[in-house]
């Protein structure tokens, strides 16, 4: 009985920790104005983050490629509207955001 209670508590703590991490990454996206053009689940001006995750799933170079797109901008992948460089985001923040985006299902 005690063992199953401990297992349940551990699972709850891990789930809570994962939710808090995702929330902090969403807050970072808000703070860096990413949500002016993107959302997690729906296309706004740019693609939904879940669509980005699906498109790049399994690609070995996806993280580095997307970090560069966040920092330097890009065009032609999601339509006619180019993604401008986000000069508010440093490389560490870009990598944090990209890892979070790629983890979305």
Biopython code that builds the backbone (N, CA, C, O; Angstrom):
import numpy as np
from Bio.PDB.StructureBuilder import StructureBuilder

atoms = [
    (1, "UNK", "N", (0.819, -1.191, 0.000)),
    (1, "UNK", "CA", (0.000, 0.000, 0.000)),
    (1, "UNK", "C", (0.863, 1.254, 0.000)),
    (1, "UNK", "O", (0.643, 2.176, -0.786)),
    (2, "UNK", "N", (1.867, 1.274, 0.912)),
    (2, "UNK", "CA", (2.747, 2.438, 0.975)),
    (2, "UNK", "C", (3.526, 2.605, -0.326)),
    (2, "UNK", "O", (3.745, 3.718, -0.806)),
    (3, "UNK", "N", (3.938, 1.470, -0.879)),
    (3, "UNK", "CA", (4.728, 1.526, -2.108)),
    (3, "UNK", "C", (3.900, 2.112, -3.255)),
    (3, "UNK", "O", (4.397, 2.955, -4.001)),
    (4, "UNK", "N", (2.657, 1.682, -3.403)),
    (4, "UNK", "CA", (1.815, 2.205, -4.481)),
    (4, "UNK", "C", (1.508, 3.681, -4.261)),
    (4, "UNK", "O", (1.387, 4.435, -5.227)),
    (5, "UNK", "N", (1.380, 4.103, -3.013)),
    (5, "UNK", "CA", (1.171, 5.518, -2.722)),
    (5, "UNK", "C", (2.397, 6.328, -3.134)),
    (5, "UNK", "O", (2.268, 7.405, -3.717)),
    (6, "UNK", "N", (3.581, 5.810, -2.829)),
    (6, "UNK", "CA", (4.813, 6.494, -3.217)),
    (6, "UNK", "C", (4.940, 6.589, -4.738)),
    (6, "UNK", "O", (5.360, 7.619, -5.266)),
    (7, "UNK", "N", (4.581, 5.523, -5.433)),
    (7, "UNK", "CA", (4.626, 5.534, -6.895)),
    (7, "UNK", "C", (3.669, 6.591, -7.439)),
    (7, "UNK", "O", (4.026, 7.346, -8.343)),
    (8, "UNK", "N", (2.461, 6.648, -6.895)),
    (8, "UNK", "CA", (1.477, 7.652, -7.338)),
    (8, "UNK", "C", (1.977, 9.065, -7.078)),
    (8, "UNK", "O", (1.826, 9.948, -7.922)),
    (9, "UNK", "N", (2.574, 9.279, -5.908)),
    (9, "UNK", "CA", (3.118, 10.598, -5.592)),
    (9, "UNK", "C", (4.255, 10.967, -6.540)),
    (9, "UNK", "O", (4.343, 12.113, -6.981)),
    (10, "UNK", "N", (5.112, 10.022, -6.852)),
    (10, "UNK", "CA", (6.223, 10.281, -7.769)),
    (10, "UNK", "C", (5.713, 10.619, -9.162)),
    (10, "UNK", "O", (6.218, 11.544, -9.799)),
    (11, "UNK", "N", (4.725, 9.886, -9.638)),
    (11, "UNK", "CA", (4.149, 10.158, -10.959)),
    (11, "UNK", "C", (3.510, 11.538, -10.974)),
    (11, "UNK", "O", (3.667, 12.289, -11.937)),
    (12, "UNK", "N", (2.792, 11.871, -9.916)),
    (12, "UNK", "CA", (2.170, 13.188, -9.823)),
    (12, "UNK", "C", (3.198, 14.305, -9.823)),
    (12, "UNK", "O", (3.000, 15.334, -10.470)),
    (13, "UNK", "N", (4.290, 14.112, -9.103)),
    (13, "UNK", "CA", (5.345, 15.123, -9.057)),
    (13, "UNK", "C", (5.991, 15.305, -10.420)),
    (13, "UNK", "O", (6.260, 16.433, -10.833)),
    (14, "UNK", "N", (6.242, 14.209, -11.120)),
    (14, "UNK", "CA", (6.832, 14.306, -12.455)),
    (14, "UNK", "C", (5.894, 15.000, -13.427)),
    (14, "UNK", "O", (6.333, 15.834, -14.219)),
    (15, "UNK", "N", (4.628, 14.675, -13.382)),
    (15, "UNK", "CA", (3.655, 15.310, -14.272)),
    (15, "UNK", "C", (3.556, 16.794, -13.974)),
    (15, "UNK", "O", (3.474, 17.609, -14.894)),
    (16, "UNK", "N", (3.562, 17.150, -12.711)),
    (16, "UNK", "CA", (3.499, 18.556, -12.320)),
    (16, "UNK", "C", (4.745, 19.295, -12.783)),
    (16, "UNK", "O", (4.657, 20.428, -13.255)),
    (17, "UNK", "N", (5.897, 18.666, -12.650)),
    (17, "UNK", "CA", (7.157, 19.265, -13.085)),
    (17, "UNK", "C", (7.166, 19.490, -14.591)),
    (17, "UNK", "O", (7.615, 20.539, -15.054)),
    (18, "UNK", "N", (6.680, 18.526, -15.358)),
    (18, "UNK", "CA", (6.625, 18.665, -16.817)),
    (18, "UNK", "C", (5.672, 19.779, -17.213)),
    (18, "UNK", "O", (5.961, 20.540, -18.136)),
    (19, "UNK", "N", (4.546, 19.884, -16.530)),
    (19, "UNK", "CA", (3.586, 20.948, -16.837)),
    (19, "UNK", "C", (4.178, 22.310, -16.514)),
    (19, "UNK", "O", (3.970, 23.264, -17.263)),
    (20, "UNK", "N", (4.912, 22.417, -15.410)),
    (20, "UNK", "CA", (5.537, 23.689, -15.054)),
    (20, "UNK", "C", (6.592, 24.070, -16.075)),
    (20, "UNK", "O", (6.709, 25.244, -16.426)),
    (21, "UNK", "N", (7.368, 23.102, -16.563)),
    (21, "UNK", "CA", (8.391, 23.383, -17.567)),
    (21, "UNK", "C", (7.748, 23.874, -18.851)),
    (21, "UNK", "O", (8.210, 24.850, -19.440)),
    (22, "UNK", "N", (6.686, 23.210, -19.293)),
    (22, "UNK", "CA", (5.994, 23.636, -20.508)),
    (22, "UNK", "C", (5.417, 25.024, -20.330)),
    (22, "UNK", "O", (5.427, 25.825, -21.264)),
    (23, "UNK", "N", (4.911, 25.320, -19.137)),
    (23, "UNK", "CA", (4.354, 26.635, -18.870)),
    (23, "UNK", "C", (5.444, 27.700, -18.937)),
    (23, "UNK", "O", (5.202, 28.786, -19.462)),
    (24, "UNK", "N", (6.648, 27.413, -18.413)),
    (24, "UNK", "CA", (7.725, 28.401, -18.460)),
    (24, "UNK", "C", (8.186, 28.634, -19.897)),
    (24, "UNK", "O", (8.569, 29.751, -20.246)),
    (25, "UNK", "N", (8.156, 27.611, -20.722)),
    (25, "UNK", "CA", (8.530, 27.776, -22.126)),
    (25, "UNK", "C", (7.471, 28.573, -22.880)),
    (25, "UNK", "O", (7.805, 29.381, -23.747)),
    (26, "UNK", "N", (6.208, 28.355, -22.560)),
    (26, "UNK", "CA", (5.140, 29.150, -23.152)),
    (26, "UNK", "C", (5.276, 30.610, -22.721)),
    (26, "UNK", "O", (5.061, 31.518, -23.524)),
    (27, "UNK", "N", (5.628, 30.835, -21.469)),
    (27, "UNK", "CA", (5.847, 32.203, -20.982)),
    (27, "UNK", "C", (7.025, 32.854, -21.699)),
    (27, "UNK", "O", (6.982, 34.046, -21.999)),
    (28, "UNK", "N", (8.082, 32.082, -21.977)),
    (28, "UNK", "CA", (9.215, 32.607, -22.738)),
    (28, "UNK", "C", (8.769, 32.993, -24.141)),
    (28, "UNK", "O", (9.154, 34.048, -24.646)),
    (29, "UNK", "N", (7.966, 32.153, -24.769)),
    (29, "UNK", "CA", (7.445, 32.465, -26.106)),
    (29, "UNK", "C", (6.616, 33.747, -26.078)),
    (29, "UNK", "O", (6.700, 34.565, -26.994)),
    (30, "UNK", "N", (5.820, 33.918, -25.032)),
    (30, "UNK", "CA", (5.036, 35.155, -24.894)),
    (30, "UNK", "C", (5.952, 36.352, -24.716)),
    (30, "UNK", "O", (5.766, 37.382, -25.364)),
    (31, "UNK", "N", (6.944, 36.221, -23.838)),
    (31, "UNK", "CA", (7.847, 37.331, -23.534)),
    (31, "UNK", "C", (8.655, 37.769, -24.752)),
    (31, "UNK", "O", (9.000, 38.944, -24.877)),
    (32, "UNK", "N", (8.955, 36.843, -25.639)),
    (32, "UNK", "CA", (9.765, 37.154, -26.820)),
    (32, "UNK", "C", (8.905, 37.446, -28.049)),
    (32, "UNK", "O", (9.416, 37.513, -29.167)),
    (33, "UNK", "N", (7.604, 37.618, -27.841)),
    (33, "UNK", "CA", (6.641, 37.979, -28.898)),
    (33, "UNK", "C", (6.466, 36.925, -29.981)),
    (33, "UNK", "O", (6.021, 37.244, -31.083)),
    (34, "UNK", "N", (6.802, 35.690, -29.691)),
    (34, "UNK", "CA", (6.608, 34.611, -30.662)),
    (34, "UNK", "C", (5.122, 34.384, -30.941)),
    (34, "UNK", "O", (4.734, 34.009, -32.048)),
    (35, "UNK", "N", (4.295, 34.620, -29.908)),
    (35, "UNK", "CA", (2.868, 34.337, -30.038)),
    (35, "UNK", "C", (2.128, 35.410, -30.828)),
    (35, "UNK", "O", (0.915, 35.311, -31.017)),
    (36, "UNK", "N", (2.837, 36.428, -31.287)),
    (36, "UNK", "CA", (2.223, 37.400, -32.197)),
    (36, "UNK", "C", (1.928, 36.734, -33.541)),
    (36, "UNK", "O", (0.997, 37.132, -34.241)),
    (37, "UNK", "N", (2.719, 35.725, -33.899)),
    (37, "UNK", "CA", (2.558, 35.052, -35.194)),
    (37, "UNK", "C", (2.256, 33.559, -35.080)),
    (37, "UNK", "O", (1.805, 32.953, -36.052)),
    (38, "UNK", "N", (2.490, 32.961, -33.929)),
    (38, "UNK", "CA", (2.326, 31.519, -33.753)),
    (38, "UNK", "C", (1.425, 31.223, -32.564)),
    (38, "UNK", "O", (1.246, 32.062, -31.681)),
    (39, "UNK", "N", (0.862, 30.021, -32.552)),
    (39, "UNK", "CA", (0.190, 29.482, -31.366)),
    (39, "UNK", "C", (0.559, 28.006, -31.284)),
    (39, "UNK", "O", (1.146, 27.453, -32.215)),
    (40, "UNK", "N", (0.222, 27.385, -30.193)),
    (40, "UNK", "CA", (0.570, 25.977, -30.025)),
    (40, "UNK", "C", (-0.194, 25.103, -31.010)),
    (40, "UNK", "O", (0.397, 24.228, -31.644)),
    (41, "UNK", "N", (-1.496, 25.326, -31.146)),
    (41, "UNK", "CA", (-2.326, 24.383, -31.898)),
    (41, "UNK", "C", (-2.907, 24.903, -33.205)),
    (41, "UNK", "O", (-3.353, 24.106, -34.030)),
    (42, "UNK", "N", (-2.917, 26.216, -33.416)),
    (42, "UNK", "CA", (-3.575, 26.769, -34.606)),
    (42, "UNK", "C", (-2.665, 27.707, -35.381)),
    (42, "UNK", "O", (-1.867, 28.439, -34.796)),
    (43, "UNK", "N", (-2.791, 27.677, -36.700)),
    (43, "UNK", "CA", (-2.047, 28.602, -37.554)),
    (43, "UNK", "C", (-2.544, 30.013, -37.280)),
    (43, "UNK", "O", (-3.751, 30.243, -37.209)),
    (44, "UNK", "N", (-1.637, 30.946, -37.127)),
    (44, "UNK", "CA", (-1.974, 32.361, -36.990)),
    (44, "UNK", "C", (-1.417, 33.003, -38.250)),
    (44, "UNK", "O", (-1.986, 32.813, -39.325)),
    (45, "UNK", "N", (-0.330, 33.753, -38.161)),
    (45, "UNK", "CA", (0.391, 34.224, -39.346)),
    (45, "UNK", "C", (1.354, 33.128, -39.783)),
    (45, "UNK", "O", (1.453, 32.790, -40.962)),
    (46, "UNK", "N", (2.058, 32.585, -38.797)),
    (46, "UNK", "CA", (2.960, 31.469, -39.035)),
    (46, "UNK", "C", (2.304, 30.168, -38.609)),
    (46, "UNK", "O", (1.183, 30.171, -38.098)),
    (47, "UNK", "N", (2.990, 29.068, -38.814)),
    (47, "UNK", "CA", (2.410, 27.756, -38.505)),
    (47, "UNK", "C", (2.236, 27.535, -37.002)),
    (47, "UNK", "O", (2.919, 28.151, -36.184)),
    (48, "UNK", "N", (1.314, 26.651, -36.663)),
    (48, "UNK", "CA", (1.150, 26.221, -35.274)),
    (48, "UNK", "C", (2.394, 25.442, -34.855)),
    (48, "UNK", "O", (2.999, 24.740, -35.665)),
    (49, "UNK", "N", (2.765, 25.570, -33.601)),
    (49, "UNK", "CA", (3.940, 24.854, -33.112)),
    (49, "UNK", "C", (3.792, 23.342, -33.263)),
    (49, "UNK", "O", (4.774, 22.653, -33.541)),
    (50, "UNK", "N", (2.585, 22.820, -33.085)),
    (50, "UNK", "CA", (2.378, 21.377, -33.255)),
    (50, "UNK", "C", (2.618, 20.960, -34.703)),
    (50, "UNK", "O", (3.101, 19.855, -34.954)),
    (51, "UNK", "N", (2.289, 21.824, -35.654)),
    (51, "UNK", "CA", (2.557, 21.524, -37.064)),
    (51, "UNK", "C", (4.056, 21.535, -37.347)),
    (51, "UNK", "O", (4.553, 20.719, -38.122)),
    (52, "UNK", "N", (4.770, 22.458, -36.718)),
    (52, "UNK", "CA", (6.233, 22.500, -36.864)),
    (52, "UNK", "C", (6.831, 21.214, -36.302)),
    (52, "UNK", "O", (7.697, 20.602, -36.928)),
    (53, "UNK", "N", (6.367, 20.807, -35.122)),
    (53, "UNK", "CA", (6.873, 19.574, -34.502)),
    (53, "UNK", "C", (6.626, 18.369, -35.402)),
    (53, "UNK", "O", (7.497, 17.512, -35.548)),
    (54, "UNK", "N", (5.443, 18.304, -36.004)),
    (54, "UNK", "CA", (5.118, 17.174, -36.887)),
    (54, "UNK", "C", (5.987, 17.183, -38.139)),
    (54, "UNK", "O", (6.465, 16.134, -38.570)),
    (55, "UNK", "N", (6.192, 18.355, -38.721)),
    (55, "UNK", "CA", (6.979, 18.462, -39.955)),
    (55, "UNK", "C", (8.438, 18.043, -39.736)),
    (55, "UNK", "O", (9.038, 17.400, -40.597)),
    (56, "UNK", "N", (8.996, 18.405, -38.594)),
    (56, "UNK", "CA", (10.413, 18.154, -38.345)),
    (56, "UNK", "C", (10.670, 16.911, -37.492)),
    (56, "UNK", "O", (11.818, 16.637, -37.145)),
    (57, "UNK", "N", (9.637, 16.165, -37.153)),
    (57, "UNK", "CA", (9.795, 14.961, -36.322)),
    (57, "UNK", "C", (10.767, 13.986, -36.979)),
    (57, "UNK", "O", (10.637, 13.654, -38.157)),
    (58, "UNK", "N", (11.738, 13.538, -36.195)),
    (58, "UNK", "CA", (12.685, 12.541, -36.678)),
    (58, "UNK", "C", (13.840, 13.077, -37.506)),
    (58, "UNK", "O", (14.730, 12.311, -37.876)),
    (59, "UNK", "N", (13.852, 14.363, -37.805)),
    (59, "UNK", "CA", (14.965, 14.928, -38.577)),
    (59, "UNK", "C", (16.120, 15.250, -37.628)),
    (59, "UNK", "O", (15.950, 15.985, -36.655)),
    (60, "UNK", "N", (17.280, 14.699, -37.919)),
    (60, "UNK", "CA", (18.429, 14.850, -37.033)),
    (60, "UNK", "C", (18.882, 16.298, -36.884)),
    (60, "UNK", "O", (19.316, 16.696, -35.802)),
    (61, "UNK", "N", (18.793, 17.081, -37.930)),
    (61, "UNK", "CA", (19.283, 18.458, -37.889)),
    (61, "UNK", "C", (18.190, 19.474, -37.564)),
    (61, "UNK", "O", (18.422, 20.680, -37.653)),
    (62, "UNK", "N", (17.012, 19.005, -37.191)),
    (62, "UNK", "CA", (15.863, 19.898, -36.980)),
    (62, "UNK", "C", (16.137, 20.958, -35.922)),
    (62, "UNK", "O", (15.845, 22.135, -36.136)),
    (63, "UNK", "N", (16.689, 20.558, -34.793)),
    (63, "UNK", "CA", (16.903, 21.526, -33.715)),
    (63, "UNK", "C", (17.802, 22.670, -34.166)),
    (63, "UNK", "O", (17.447, 23.837, -34.002)),
    (64, "UNK", "N", (18.957, 22.350, -34.730)),
    (64, "UNK", "CA", (19.880, 23.402, -35.159)),
    (64, "UNK", "C", (19.295, 24.252, -36.279)),
    (64, "UNK", "O", (19.463, 25.472, -36.289)),
    (65, "UNK", "N", (18.613, 23.615, -37.216)),
    (65, "UNK", "CA", (17.989, 24.338, -38.324)),
    (65, "UNK", "C", (16.958, 25.344, -37.802)),
    (65, "UNK", "O", (16.927, 26.493, -38.241)),
    (66, "UNK", "N", (16.124, 24.906, -36.872)),
    (66, "UNK", "CA", (15.072, 25.780, -36.355)),
    (66, "UNK", "C", (15.621, 26.872, -35.443)),
    (66, "UNK", "O", (15.084, 27.980, -35.422)),
    (67, "UNK", "N", (16.670, 26.584, -34.697)),
    (67, "UNK", "CA", (17.313, 27.627, -33.885)),
    (67, "UNK", "C", (17.787, 28.751, -34.801)),
    (67, "UNK", "O", (17.602, 29.927, -34.490)),
    (68, "UNK", "N", (18.394, 28.393, -35.923)),
    (68, "UNK", "CA", (18.853, 29.412, -36.870)),
    (68, "UNK", "C", (17.683, 30.191, -37.464)),
    (68, "UNK", "O", (17.786, 31.402, -37.656)),
    (69, "UNK", "N", (16.575, 29.516, -37.757)),
    (69, "UNK", "CA", (15.397, 30.209, -38.298)),
    (69, "UNK", "C", (14.824, 31.195, -37.290)),
    (69, "UNK", "O", (14.400, 32.289, -37.664)),
    (70, "UNK", "N", (14.810, 30.817, -36.018)),
    (70, "UNK", "CA", (14.319, 31.735, -34.986)),
    (70, "UNK", "C", (15.213, 32.969, -34.935)),
    (70, "UNK", "O", (14.718, 34.095, -34.877)),
    (71, "UNK", "N", (16.510, 32.764, -34.956)),
    (71, "UNK", "CA", (17.447, 33.870, -34.783)),
    (71, "UNK", "C", (17.648, 34.703, -36.046)),
    (71, "UNK", "O", (17.804, 35.921, -35.964)),
    (72, "UNK", "N", (17.646, 34.057, -37.214)),
    (72, "UNK", "CA", (17.977, 34.758, -38.460)),
    (72, "UNK", "C", (16.796, 34.928, -39.404)),
    (72, "UNK", "O", (16.892, 35.665, -40.385)),
    (73, "UNK", "N", (15.683, 34.257, -39.121)),
    (73, "UNK", "CA", (14.520, 34.325, -39.996)),
    (73, "UNK", "C", (14.601, 33.281, -41.094)),
    (73, "UNK", "O", (15.582, 32.545, -41.197)),
    (74, "UNK", "N", (13.567, 33.226, -41.907)),
    (74, "UNK", "CA", (13.528, 32.264, -42.995)),
    (74, "UNK", "C", (12.303, 32.495, -43.854)),
    (74, "UNK", "O", (11.422, 33.281, -43.506)),
    (75, "UNK", "N", (12.256, 31.803, -44.980)),
    (75, "UNK", "CA", (11.099, 31.948, -45.869)),
    (75, "UNK", "C", (10.957, 30.721, -46.749)),
    (75, "UNK", "O", (11.889, 29.934, -46.912)),
    (76, "UNK", "N", (9.749, 30.579, -47.320)),
    (76, "UNK", "CA", (9.504, 29.554, -48.308)),
    (76, "UNK", "C", (9.104, 28.191, -47.797)),
    (76, "UNK", "O", (8.769, 27.317, -48.597)),
    (77, "UNK", "N", (9.124, 27.975, -46.498)),
    (77, "UNK", "CA", (8.804, 26.659, -45.964)),
    (77, "UNK", "C", (7.311, 26.527, -45.672)),
    (77, "UNK", "O", (6.728, 25.465, -45.890)),
    (78, "UNK", "N", (6.698, 27.588, -45.187)),
    (78, "UNK", "CA", (5.297, 27.557, -44.758)),
    (78, "UNK", "C", (4.416, 28.495, -45.571)),
    (78, "UNK", "O", (3.325, 28.850, -45.125)),
    (79, "UNK", "N", (4.853, 28.891, -46.723)),
    (79, "UNK", "CA", (4.045, 29.788, -47.539)),
    (79, "UNK", "C", (4.794, 31.061, -47.876)),
    (79, "UNK", "O", (6.010, 31.153, -47.708)),
    (80, "UNK", "N", (4.050, 32.033, -48.350)),
    (80, "UNK", "CA", (4.657, 33.257, -48.873)),
    (80, "UNK", "C", (5.139, 34.223, -47.794)),
    (80, "UNK", "O", (6.032, 35.030, -48.052)),
    (81, "UNK", "N", (4.570, 34.159, -46.596)),
    (81, "UNK", "CA", (4.936, 35.117, -45.554)),
    (81, "UNK", "C", (6.245, 34.678, -44.898)),
    (81, "UNK", "O", (6.302, 33.596, -44.314)),
    (82, "UNK", "N", (7.298, 35.498, -44.982)),
    (82, "UNK", "CA", (8.575, 35.123, -44.372)),
    (82, "UNK", "C", (8.535, 35.277, -42.851)),
    (82, "UNK", "O", (7.766, 36.072, -42.311)),
    (83, "UNK", "N", (9.367, 34.512, -42.190)),
    (83, "UNK", "CA", (9.533, 34.670, -40.745)),
    (83, "UNK", "C", (10.703, 35.616, -40.523)),
    (83, "UNK", "O", (11.820, 35.324, -40.949)),
    (84, "UNK", "N", (10.464, 36.747, -39.862)),
    (84, "UNK", "CA", (11.570, 37.666, -39.606)),
    (84, "UNK", "C", (12.485, 37.131, -38.504)),
    (84, "UNK", "O", (12.069, 36.312, -37.685)),
    (85, "UNK", "N", (13.707, 37.591, -38.495)),
    (85, "UNK", "CA", (14.624, 37.244, -37.411)),
    (85, "UNK", "C", (14.064, 37.794, -36.105)),
    (85, "UNK", "O", (13.514, 38.895, -36.080)),
    (86, "UNK", "N", (14.198, 37.043, -35.034)),
    (86, "UNK", "CA", (13.771, 37.529, -33.725)),
    (86, "UNK", "C", (15.015, 37.959, -32.965)),
    (86, "UNK", "O", (15.696, 37.138, -32.351)),
    (87, "UNK", "N", (15.303, 39.245, -33.013)),
    (87, "UNK", "CA", (16.515, 39.783, -32.393)),
    (87, "UNK", "C", (16.415, 39.848, -30.873)),
    (87, "UNK", "O", (17.406, 40.136, -30.201)),
    (88, "UNK", "N", (15.230, 39.584, -30.324)),
    (88, "UNK", "CA", (15.052, 39.578, -28.866)),
    (88, "UNK", "C", (15.510, 38.265, -28.242)),
    (88, "UNK", "O", (15.649, 38.171, -27.023)),
    (89, "UNK", "N", (15.743, 37.257, -29.069)),
    (89, "UNK", "CA", (16.023, 35.905, -28.584)),
    (89, "UNK", "C", (17.506, 35.588, -28.754)),
    (89, "UNK", "O", (18.050, 35.702, -29.853)),
    (90, "UNK", "N", (18.159, 35.188, -27.656)),
    (90, "UNK", "CA", (19.547, 34.739, -27.786)),
    (90, "UNK", "C", (19.554, 33.247, -28.126)),
    (90, "UNK", "O", (18.500, 32.612, -28.152)),
    (91, "UNK", "N", (20.719, 32.696, -28.384)),
    (91, "UNK", "CA", (20.791, 31.306, -28.844)),
    (91, "UNK", "C", (20.271, 30.312, -27.804)),
    (91, "UNK", "O", (19.602, 29.341, -28.158)),
    (92, "UNK", "N", (20.570, 30.542, -26.542)),
    (92, "UNK", "CA", (20.090, 29.643, -25.489)),
    (92, "UNK", "C", (18.569, 29.654, -25.421)),
    (92, "UNK", "O", (17.942, 28.601, -25.301)),
    (93, "UNK", "N", (17.978, 30.836, -25.498)),
    (93, "UNK", "CA", (16.516, 30.940, -25.478)),
    (93, "UNK", "C", (15.908, 30.293, -26.718)),
    (93, "UNK", "O", (14.896, 29.598, -26.628)),
    (94, "UNK", "N", (16.525, 30.523, -27.872)),
    (94, "UNK", "CA", (16.026, 29.922, -29.114)),
    (94, "UNK", "C", (16.060, 28.403, -29.013)),
    (94, "UNK", "O", (15.115, 27.731, -29.424)),
    (95, "UNK", "N", (17.134, 27.866, -28.473)),
    (95, "UNK", "CA", (17.255, 26.411, -28.332)),
    (95, "UNK", "C", (16.203, 25.874, -27.357)),
    (95, "UNK", "O", (15.610, 24.823, -27.604)),
    (96, "UNK", "N", (15.970, 26.579, -26.262)),
    (96, "UNK", "CA", (14.934, 26.183, -25.301)),
    (96, "UNK", "C", (13.569, 26.149, -25.975)),
    (96, "UNK", "O", (12.817, 25.187, -25.819)),
    (97, "UNK", "N", (13.252, 27.200, -26.722)),
    (97, "UNK", "CA", (11.967, 27.268, -27.420)),
    (97, "UNK", "C", (11.833, 26.160, -28.455)),
    (97, "UNK", "O", (10.789, 25.514, -28.543)),
    (98, "UNK", "N", (12.872, 25.939, -29.231)),
    (98, "UNK", "CA", (12.824, 24.922, -30.285)),
    (98, "UNK", "C", (12.678, 23.525, -29.686)),
    (98, "UNK", "O", (11.903, 22.717, -30.197)),
    (99, "UNK", "N", (13.396, 23.232, -28.629)),
    (99, "UNK", "CA", (13.258, 21.912, -27.985)),
    (99, "UNK", "C", (11.833, 21.705, -27.489)),
    (99, "UNK", "O", (11.273, 20.617, -27.619)),
    (100, "UNK", "N", (11.255, 22.753, -26.922)),
    (100, "UNK", "CA", (9.869, 22.662, -26.454)),
    (100, "UNK", "C", (8.927, 22.436, -27.631)),
    (100, "UNK", "O", (8.062, 21.561, -27.580)),
    (101, "UNK", "N", (9.093, 23.221, -28.687)),
    (101, "UNK", "CA", (8.225, 23.086, -29.862)),
    (101, "UNK", "C", (8.324, 21.673, -30.435)),
    (101, "UNK", "O", (7.305, 21.055, -30.744)),
    (102, "UNK", "N", (9.536, 21.166, -30.576)),
    (102, "UNK", "CA", (9.719, 19.829, -31.144)),
    (102, "UNK", "C", (9.168, 18.724, -30.241)),
    (102, "UNK", "O", (8.920, 17.612, -30.708)),
    (103, "UNK", "N", (8.978, 19.015, -28.967)),
    (103, "UNK", "CA", (8.430, 18.011, -28.044)),
    (103, "UNK", "C", (6.906, 17.931, -28.101)),
    (103, "UNK", "O", (6.314, 17.001, -27.553)),
    (104, "UNK", "N", (6.272, 18.892, -28.757)),
    (104, "UNK", "CA", (4.807, 18.927, -28.798)),
    (104, "UNK", "C", (4.264, 17.835, -29.702)),
    (104, "UNK", "O", (4.870, 17.503, -30.720)),
    (105, "UNK", "N", (3.135, 17.285, -29.333)),
    (105, "UNK", "CA", (2.478, 16.234, -30.127)),
    (105, "UNK", "C", (1.133, 16.727, -30.587)),
    (105, "UNK", "O", (0.411, 16.002, -31.271)),
]
sb = StructureBuilder()
sb.init_structure("model")
sb.init_model(0)
sb.init_chain("A")
sb.init_seg("    ")
for serial, (resi, resn, name, xyz) in enumerate(atoms, 1):
    if name == "N":
        sb.init_residue(resn, " ", resi, " ")
    sb.init_atom(name, np.array(xyz, "f"), 0.0, 1.0, " ", f" {name:<3s}", serial, name[0])
structure = sb.get_structure()
